[in-house]
Amino acid sequence: MTVNVKQTTTELDLESDETYKLNLQGPGQDNTLESETIWGALRGLETFSQLVLQSKECGSEIEVLYF
């Protein structure tokens, strides 16, 4: 996955832009996370982590749920 953040030095406050765009095309595709600030990237990575499942059968294999 490629993560693109426009402003990497923004401090967190009540006015911080935490929006993000998570574009998941599928395995081996151009999957991206785009945000204005690092805070949006953090929220997007948290969403991505909720879509990842560890395979019980393979142990270390990871599966991502694509909608």
Secondary structure as GFF3:
##gff-version 3
##sequence-region A 1 67
A	DSSP	beta_strand	2	7	.	.	.	ID=ss1
A	DSSP	beta_strand	20	23	.	.	.	ID=ss2
A	DSSP	beta_strand	32	37	.	.	.	ID=ss3
A	DSSP	alpha_helix	38	51	.	.	.	ID=ss4
A	DSSP	beta_strand	52	54	.	.	.	ID=ss5
A	DSSP	beta_strand	62	64	.	.	.	ID=ss6
###
